[in-house]
Amino acid sequence: MKVWAWEFLRRNPAYRTFWMEKIRPFRGVNGWIDRDTAGNFWPYLDDLRMQFGVELPSPPQSTTPSHFTDEYISWVQNDGREYQRIPLERHQVAYIFDLTRPLDHQFKMARESATRQQKVRQESGAINVKVSRKRLEKFVLYLRILDAEEAGARPKDIGDLLLPDILDDYNAGSMRLKALADNRKAAQKLRDGGYRALLNLG
């Protein structure tokens, strides 16, 4: 689903602007983001993470996806202290794994525990588990609608080309435009932030 998430994000006008103004000027010849002239690290990493959920950005024109923050798992390096504080949000839970023991059983126990915790917290109203419906069969349509609009095509022409299954009878014009509007709204929602939910679908 990462590829689909990227296809929608790279069509996001805000991401394109962010790329041109805050990423591209810092890109070196090797493609990596360089430090500024004073030697300071790239200053917009937190903005990139917060606004777009991206850790390592790719150019909007590239088909190679960015690395999203959801691809990374949080962990704490043991530095030898007896007690270590792990700050957690209300919707998070943490587990400790012993690397000297087999991991499969530990992962199984952690998954079962997390599943129970999720159910209890959801039933109590403490959290709201977000469930996104897979619409793979429509993603291509959504992307084609976004591309056609960006190219300046008229709504009627887009509807005629991409929604031919709506019969061309006396009411087809309005029905096709209504269907186009509904699909455009779904496409824009994915482009403008909804793509993040796709990363959790596996």
Backbone as CSV, one residue per row, in Angstrom:
resi,resn,N_x,N_y,N_z,CA_x,CA_y,CA_z,C_x,C_y,C_z
1,MET,0.821,-1.209,0.000,0.000,0.000,0.000,0.864,1.271,0.000
2,LYS,2.138,1.093,0.317,3.043,2.252,0.332,3.101,2.925,-1.038
3,VAL,3.096,2.111,-2.096,3.173,2.669,-3.445,1.949,3.524,-3.738
4,TRP,0.767,3.042,-3.338,-0.458,3.817,-3.555,-0.425,5.109,-2.750
5,ALA,0.036,5.013,-1.491,0.129,6.216,-0.656,1.011,7.261,-1.328
6,TRP,2.128,6.811,-1.886,3.042,7.738,-2.550,2.430,8.341,-3.807
7,GLU,1.684,7.531,-4.569,1.065,8.040,-5.785,0.107,9.198,-5.486
8,PHE,-0.597,9.107,-4.365,-1.493,10.205,-3.994,-0.708,11.381,-3.422
9,LEU,0.281,11.100,-2.568,1.046,12.194,-1.959,1.789,13.012,-3.005
10,ARG,2.366,12.361,-4.002,3.169,13.129,-4.970,2.309,14.002,-5.885
11,ARG,1.009,13.843,-5.812,0.080,14.721,-6.531,-0.462,15.822,-5.622
12,ASN,-0.040,15.827,-4.373,-0.514,16.805,-3.393,0.151,18.160,-3.653
13,PRO,-0.622,19.203,-3.954,-0.023,20.512,-4.246,0.851,21.044,-3.105
14,ALA,0.430,20.800,-1.867,1.204,21.294,-0.730,2.561,20.596,-0.656
15,TYR,2.575,19.292,-0.937,3.863,18.572,-0.936,4.759,19.070,-2.060
16,ARG,4.180,19.321,-3.211,4.980,19.821,-4.336,5.591,21.177,-4.015
17,THR,4.800,22.033,-3.381,5.321,23.347,-2.987,6.408,23.199,-1.942
18,PHE,6.172,22.320,-0.956,7.159,22.073,0.095,8.463,21.584,-0.530
19,TRP,8.343,20.694,-1.499,9.531,20.168,-2.167,10.326,21.279,-2.856
20,MET,9.620,22.111,-3.605,10.301,23.156,-4.362,10.944,24.195,-3.459
21,GLU,10.265,24.549,-2.377,10.728,25.656,-1.535,11.667,25.224,-0.400
22,LYS,11.456,24.010,0.150,12.166,23.649,1.375,13.032,22.397,1.270
23,ILE,12.905,21.665,0.185,13.720,20.458,0.033,14.720,20.611,-1.105
24,ARG,14.223,20.971,-2.262,15.087,21.041,-3.443,16.310,21.937,-3.257
25,PRO,16.183,23.120,-2.624,17.373,23.973,-2.459,18.475,23.334,-1.615
26,PHE,18.131,22.327,-0.813,19.116,21.698,0.067,19.638,20.377,-0.485
27,ARG,19.144,19.967,-1.652,19.560,18.685,-2.213,20.927,18.794,-2.888
28,GLY,21.828,17.893,-2.520,23.142,17.879,-3.145,23.118,17.089,-4.438
29,VAL,24.246,17.025,-5.100,24.332,16.328,-6.384,24.091,14.831,-6.217
30,ASN,24.327,14.312,-5.012,24.111,12.890,-4.760,22.661,12.569,-4.396
31,GLY,21.823,13.615,-4.315,20.420,13.407,-3.982,20.113,13.520,-2.514
32,TRP,21.144,13.529,-1.671,20.921,13.651,-0.234,20.720,15.115,0.148
33,ILE,20.034,15.319,1.272,19.810,16.678,1.772,21.043,17.137,2.540
34,ASP,21.652,18.216,2.098,22.882,18.713,2.697,22.603,19.680,3.849
35,ARG,23.612,19.880,4.645,23.542,20.919,5.673,23.624,22.291,5.000
36,ASP,23.178,23.313,5.722,23.224,24.646,5.136,24.652,25.194,5.197
37,THR,24.836,26.419,4.721,26.181,26.995,4.630,26.836,27.180,5.992
38,ALA,26.020,27.240,7.044,26.573,27.401,8.392,26.854,26.054,9.056
39,GLY,26.572,24.978,8.336,26.827,23.656,8.896,25.672,23.088,9.693
40,ASN,24.544,23.785,9.689,23.393,23.295,10.448,22.637,22.233,9.655
41,PHE,22.039,21.300,10.394,21.275,20.251,9.733,20.020,20.839,9.094
42,TRP,19.510,20.157,8.089,18.311,20.613,7.373,17.209,20.973,8.366
43,PRO,16.670,22.187,8.331,15.786,22.687,9.392,14.320,22.288,9.258
44,TYR,13.945,21.584,8.192,12.519,21.357,7.961,12.077,19.913,8.180
45,LEU,12.912,19.110,8.851,12.575,17.697,9.034,11.296,17.529,9.849
46,ASP,11.158,18.278,10.939,9.955,18.161,11.768,8.711,18.568,10.987
47,ASP,8.826,19.614,10.166,7.697,20.039,9.336,7.307,18.938,8.350
48,LEU,8.313,18.308,7.759,8.074,17.229,6.801,7.338,16.070,7.473
49,ARG,7.786,15.723,8.665,7.148,14.617,9.393,5.716,14.957,9.779
50,MET,5.530,16.153,10.312,4.209,16.536,10.820,3.196,16.727,9.689
51,GLN,3.595,17.414,8.627,2.650,17.748,7.564,2.331,16.578,6.647
52,PHE,3.350,15.742,6.382,3.162,14.719,5.357,3.450,13.299,5.822
53,GLY,3.941,13.141,7.051,4.250,11.799,7.535,5.405,11.161,6.783
54,VAL,6.356,11.988,6.337,7.483,11.510,5.535,8.787,11.703,6.296
55,GLU,9.657,10.700,6.203,10.956,10.752,6.859,12.073,11.095,5.860
56,LEU,12.087,10.407,4.738,13.061,10.661,3.675,12.281,10.948,2.400
57,PRO,12.298,12.194,1.932,11.428,12.590,0.814,11.991,12.254,-0.562
58,SER,11.094,11.875,-1.454,11.439,11.698,-2.862,10.841,12.857,-3.661
59,PRO,11.412,13.179,-4.809,10.838,14.232,-5.657,9.441,13.837,-6.122
60,PRO,8.525,14.783,-6.236,7.159,14.469,-6.689,7.124,13.793,-8.050
61,GLN,8.100,14.077,-8.905,8.097,13.484,-10.242,8.647,12.062,-10.248
62,SER,9.160,11.596,-9.110,9.751,10.270,-9.046,8.696,9.203,-8.729
63,THR,8.850,8.038,-9.330,7.963,6.919,-8.999,8.496,6.119,-7.820
64,THR,9.680,6.448,-7.350,10.236,5.795,-6.161,9.637,6.445,-4.908
65,PRO,8.907,5.694,-4.097,8.207,6.301,-2.957,9.150,6.915,-1.933
66,SER,8.659,7.924,-1.261,9.350,8.446,-0.091,9.322,7.391,1.005
67,HIS,10.178,7.574,2.005,10.104,6.730,3.199,9.184,7.426,4.196
68,PHE,8.116,6.757,4.556,7.135,7.333,5.472,7.521,7.044,6.923
69,THR,7.112,7.932,7.812,7.436,7.750,9.227,6.791,6.491,9.783
70,ASP,5.635,6.077,9.225,4.959,4.880,9.712,5.757,3.616,9.426
71,GLU,6.779,3.706,8.593,7.597,2.538,8.306,8.606,2.276,9.415
72,TYR,8.782,3.222,10.293,9.776,3.097,11.341,9.108,2.719,12.650
73,ILE,9.743,1.860,13.405,9.212,1.471,14.705,10.015,2.168,15.793
74,SER,9.325,2.654,16.799,10.010,3.327,17.902,10.657,2.281,18.810
75,TRP,11.856,2.566,19.228,12.513,1.663,20.161,13.488,2.455,21.008
76,VAL,13.881,1.877,22.137,14.755,2.554,23.090,16.024,1.734,23.250
77,GLN,17.145,2.370,23.015,18.438,1.701,23.180,18.744,1.593,24.672
78,ASN,19.125,0.408,25.115,19.494,0.218,26.517,20.909,0.735,26.732
79,ASP,21.003,1.787,27.523,22.322,2.393,27.737,22.947,1.968,29.058
80,GLY,22.379,0.906,29.659,22.981,0.384,30.885,22.349,0.881,32.162
81,ARG,21.459,1.850,32.062,20.808,2.334,33.269,19.802,1.302,33.765
82,GLU,19.632,1.218,35.059,18.706,0.231,35.632,17.271,0.591,35.296
83,TYR,16.952,1.894,35.354,15.604,2.335,35.041,15.656,3.288,33.847
84,GLN,14.750,3.080,32.933,14.660,3.973,31.782,13.208,4.363,31.578
85,ARG,12.986,5.644,31.453,11.629,6.145,31.270,11.313,6.207,29.774
86,ILE,10.174,5.623,29.412,9.730,5.634,28.026,8.448,6.457,27.945
87,PRO,8.497,7.661,27.383,7.288,8.481,27.300,6.317,7.897,26.276
88,LEU,5.051,7.740,26.684,4.030,7.173,25.817,2.813,8.083,25.759
89,GLU,2.177,8.104,24.604,0.893,8.771,24.465,-0.203,7.849,25.000
90,ARG,-1.403,8.381,25.199,-2.490,7.579,25.760,-2.877,6.413,24.862
91,HIS,-2.647,6.551,23.565,-3.046,5.507,22.634,-1.920,4.517,22.352
92,GLN,-0.808,4.590,23.088,0.337,3.738,22.828,0.572,2.748,23.967
93,VAL,1.282,1.673,23.653,1.688,0.686,24.646,3.101,0.235,24.293
94,ALA,3.889,-0.125,25.280,5.277,-0.519,25.031,5.547,-1.901,25.622
95,TYR,6.414,-2.658,24.959,6.821,-3.974,25.429,8.343,-4.061,25.408
96,ILE,8.891,-4.861,26.316,10.332,-5.053,26.395,10.648,-6.472,25.929
97,PHE,11.607,-6.588,25.004,11.995,-7.892,24.482,13.412,-8.220,24.930
98,ASP,13.589,-9.468,25.313,14.903,-9.952,25.731,15.612,-10.537,24.517
99,LEU,16.656,-9.871,24.066,17.353,-10.295,22.857,18.195,-11.545,23.056
100,THR,18.328,-12.017,24.297,19.068,-13.259,24.539,18.152,-14.474,24.449
101,ARG,16.867,-14.256,24.275,15.898,-15.352,24.180,15.260,-15.344,22.790
102,PRO,14.688,-16.481,22.354,14.005,-16.529,21.056,12.907,-15.471,20.977
103,LEU,12.816,-14.826,19.829,11.912,-13.685,19.699,10.493,-14.069,19.291
104,ASP,10.332,-15.165,18.562,9.010,-15.497,18.041,7.954,-15.584,19.132
105,HIS,8.290,-16.277,20.222,7.321,-16.419,21.314,7.050,-15.065,21.969
106,GLN,8.078,-14.243,22.112,7.888,-12.919,22.707,6.999,-12.047,21.830
107,PHE,7.195,-12.114,20.511,6.354,-11.355,19.593,4.903,-11.814,19.693
108,LYS,4.709,-13.141,19.783,3.359,-13.698,19.868,2.649,-13.191,21.129
109,MET,3.351,-13.234,22.256,2.761,-12.780,23.514,2.465,-11.283,23.475
110,ALA,3.366,-10.508,22.868,3.164,-9.060,22.781,1.961,-8.749,21.897
111,ARG,1.822,-9.469,20.794,0.688,-9.247,19.896,-0.631,-9.555,20.588
112,GLU,-0.675,-10.677,21.309,-1.896,-11.052,22.022,-2.240,-10.013,23.081
113,SER,-1.234,-9.553,23.791,-1.466,-8.537,24.822,-1.942,-7.228,24.213
114,ALA,-1.286,-6.801,23.110,-1.674,-5.548,22.464,-3.094,-5.638,21.916
115,THR,-3.466,-6.796,21.388,-4.818,-6.985,20.866,-5.853,-6.840,21.978
116,ARG,-5.548,-7.428,23.146,-6.464,-7.291,24.293,-6.559,-5.848,24.745
117,GLN,-5.402,-5.172,24.823,-5.380,-3.771,25.240,-6.183,-2.897,24.286
118,GLN,-6.025,-3.150,22.994,-6.748,-2.369,22.001,-8.262,-2.545,22.172
119,LYS,-8.692,-3.790,22.353,-10.120,-4.073,22.501,-10.697,-3.394,23.739
120,VAL,-9.977,-3.509,24.861,-10.457,-2.912,26.118,-10.549,-1.395,25.991
121,ARG,-9.525,-0.792,25.431,-9.511,0.669,25.315,-10.547,1.171,24.313
122,GLN,-10.771,0.399,23.260,-11.787,0.794,22.295,-13.178,0.707,22.909
123,GLU,-13.443,-0.378,23.650,-14.755,-0.556,24.270,-15.023,0.493,25.340
124,SER,-13.963,0.958,25.995,-14.133,1.984,27.034,-14.231,3.386,26.450
125,GLY,-13.966,3.511,25.151,-14.015,4.819,24.507,-12.725,5.600,24.604
126,ALA,-11.669,4.969,25.136,-10.394,5.673,25.296,-9.698,5.901,23.961
127,ILE,-9.929,5.000,23.014,-9.337,5.157,21.688,-10.387,4.857,20.623
128,ASN,-10.116,5.324,19.430,-10.970,5.041,18.290,-10.102,4.374,17.233
129,VAL,-10.316,3.091,17.007,-9.508,2.354,16.050,-9.954,2.716,14.647
130,LYS,-9.032,3.269,13.882,-9.342,3.709,12.529,-9.267,2.526,11.572
131,VAL,-10.324,2.299,10.874,-10.378,1.220,9.891,-10.659,1.836,8.525
132,SER,-9.767,1.618,7.594,-9.933,2.160,6.250,-10.316,1.032,5.292
133,ARG,-11.260,1.295,4.419,-11.659,0.310,3.424,-10.684,0.328,2.256
134,LYS,-10.350,-0.860,1.809,-9.474,-0.961,0.649,-10.289,-0.690,-0.610
135,ARG,-9.797,0.201,-1.448,-10.472,0.521,-2.696,-9.474,0.442,-3.840
136,LEU,-8.735,-0.643,-3.865,-7.682,-0.759,-4.862,-8.222,-0.605,-6.270
137,GLU,-9.409,-1.174,-6.488,-9.964,-1.127,-7.841,-10.290,0.291,-8.269
138,LYS,-10.428,1.206,-7.301,-10.762,2.587,-7.643,-9.558,3.528,-7.615
139,PHE,-8.452,3.072,-7.068,-7.306,3.956,-6.938,-6.806,4.443,-8.295
140,VAL,-6.797,3.559,-9.278,-6.359,3.964,-10.614,-7.284,5.039,-11.169
141,LEU,-8.595,4.854,-10.970,-9.561,5.859,-11.410,-9.314,7.189,-10.726
142,TYR,-9.100,7.152,-9.413,-8.860,8.385,-8.658,-7.639,9.128,-9.197
143,LEU,-6.555,8.396,-9.426,-5.326,9.026,-9.915,-5.523,9.611,-11.312
144,ARG,-6.272,8.911,-12.146,-6.515,9.419,-13.507,-7.370,10.696,-13.463
145,ILE,-8.305,10.757,-12.528,-9.113,11.966,-12.379,-8.232,13.147,-11.961
146,LEU,-7.363,12.916,-10.976,-6.470,13.985,-10.524,-5.556,14.456,-11.653
147,ASP,-5.028,13.508,-12.411,-4.119,13.863,-13.508,-4.856,14.611,-14.620
148,ALA,-6.072,14.161,-14.918,-6.846,14.819,-15.975,-7.188,16.253,-15.580
149,GLU,-7.560,16.470,-14.328,-7.874,17.825,-13.864,-6.645,18.711,-13.911
150,GLU,-5.504,18.151,-13.516,-4.272,18.945,-13.536,-3.899,19.317,-14.966
151,ALA,-4.239,18.456,-15.911,-3.937,18.726,-17.317,-4.925,19.700,-17.941
152,GLY,-5.974,20.075,-17.187,-6.920,21.063,-17.673,-8.115,20.507,-18.430
153,ALA,-8.343,19.206,-18.321,-9.488,18.610,-19.024,-10.801,19.071,-18.397
154,ARG,-11.825,19.187,-19.216,-13.148,19.599,-18.732,-13.819,18.446,-18.002
155,PRO,-14.619,18.754,-16.966,-15.313,17.694,-16.234,-16.115,16.766,-17.133
156,LYS,-16.821,17.325,-18.129,-17.620,16.482,-19.017,-16.734,15.501,-19.771
157,ASP,-15.594,15.975,-20.258,-14.698,15.098,-21.001,-14.108,14.016,-20.092
158,ILE,-13.786,14.397,-18.854,-13.250,13.410,-17.903,-14.293,12.341,-17.614
159,GLY,-15.513,12.783,-17.372,-16.585,11.831,-17.090,-16.856,10.906,-18.263
160,ASP,-16.900,11.470,-19.469,-17.161,10.649,-20.658,-16.070,9.597,-20.855
161,LEU,-14.830,9.972,-20.574,-13.710,9.063,-20.809,-13.558,8.023,-19.696
162,LEU,-13.688,8.465,-18.446,-13.378,7.585,-17.328,-14.589,6.877,-16.723
163,LEU,-15.773,7.356,-17.026,-16.985,6.737,-16.471,-17.945,6.333,-17.588
164,PRO,-17.482,5.534,-18.531,-18.334,5.174,-19.673,-19.471,4.226,-19.298
165,ASP,-19.385,3.576,-18.142,-20.415,2.617,-17.755,-21.740,3.288,-17.406
166,ILE,-21.691,4.583,-17.156,-22.935,5.316,-16.907,-23.540,5.617,-18.273
167,LEU,-24.661,4.978,-18.553,-25.243,5.010,-19.895,-25.542,6.426,-20.355
168,ASP,-25.380,6.641,-21.621,-25.565,7.963,-22.220,-27.025,8.166,-22.621
169,ASP,-27.920,8.231,-21.635,-29.326,8.496,-21.918,-29.653,9.942,-21.551
170,TYR,-30.926,10.270,-21.463,-31.301,11.669,-21.240,-30.817,12.202,-19.899
171,ASN,-30.574,11.298,-18.944,-30.156,11.758,-17.619,-28.681,11.473,-17.359
172,ALA,-28.009,10.920,-18.362,-26.629,10.483,-18.140,-25.694,11.641,-17.835
173,GLY,-25.920,12.784,-18.460,-25.026,13.917,-18.242,-24.901,14.286,-16.787
174,SER,-26.028,14.488,-16.123,-25.992,14.868,-14.716,-25.540,13.711,-13.839
175,MET,-25.939,12.482,-14.181,-25.530,11.325,-13.396,-24.021,11.126,-13.472
176,ARG,-23.471,11.306,-14.664,-22.031,11.122,-14.853,-21.247,12.197,-14.111
177,LEU,-21.722,13.431,-14.162,-21.036,14.509,-13.449,-21.128,14.309,-11.941
178,LYS,-22.266,13.788,-11.471,-22.413,13.509,-10.036,-21.436,12.409,-9.622
179,ALA,-21.336,11.356,-10.425,-20.397,10.279,-10.129,-18.960,10.787,-10.156
180,LEU,-18.668,11.656,-11.118,-17.329,12.231,-11.206,-17.018,13.062,-9.970
181,ALA,-17.984,13.853,-9.532,-17.779,14.694,-8.348,-17.508,13.840,-7.109
182,ASP,-18.249,12.731,-6.968,-18.048,11.847,-5.818,-16.664,11.215,-5.846
183,ASN,-16.254,10.762,-7.030,-14.935,10.139,-7.147,-13.819,11.163,-6.991
184,ARG,-14.036,12.390,-7.482,-13.041,13.452,-7.313,-12.855,13.765,-5.830
185,LYS,-13.952,13.818,-5.086,-13.877,14.104,-3.652,-13.070,13.030,-2.929
186,ALA,-13.308,11.754,-3.271,-12.553,10.664,-2.651,-11.078,10.737,-3.024
187,ALA,-10.803,11.081,-4.289,-9.420,11.188,-4.749,-8.684,12.316,-4.028
188,GLN,-9.341,13.455,-3.884,-8.718,14.597,-3.218,-8.490,14.313,-1.742
189,LYS,-9.400,13.566,-1.140,-9.243,13.216,0.276,-8.004,12.351,0.473
190,LEU,-7.784,11.388,-0.413,-6.584,10.552,-0.335,-5.329,11.362,-0.612
191,ARG,-5.398,12.249,-1.595,-4.248,13.073,-1.952,-3.855,14.018,-0.825
192,ASP,-4.847,14.549,-0.134,-4.605,15.614,0.835,-4.469,15.118,2.269
193,GLY,-4.061,13.874,2.457,-3.791,13.372,3.809,-4.307,11.974,4.043
194,GLY,-5.335,11.567,3.315,-5.889,10.244,3.519,-4.938,9.117,3.157
195,TYR,-3.913,9.434,2.379,-2.929,8.425,1.981,-2.263,7.786,3.190
196,ARG,-2.198,8.502,4.323,-1.538,7.944,5.500,-2.228,6.698,6.000
197,ALA,-3.551,6.652,5.897,-4.298,5.483,6.350,-3.944,4.251,5.536
198,LEU,-3.532,4.439,4.284,-3.193,3.312,3.430,-1.966,2.563,3.951
199,LEU,-1.083,3.279,4.641,0.150,2.673,5.116,-0.087,1.621,6.182
200,ASN,-1.263,1.668,6.820,-1.571,0.709,7.895,-2.339,-0.495,7.403
201,LEU,-2.597,-0.569,6.094,-3.418,-1.654,5.575,-2.591,-2.873,5.178
202,GLY,-1.280,-2.706,5.059,-0.431,-3.841,4.729,-0.474,-4.194,3.249
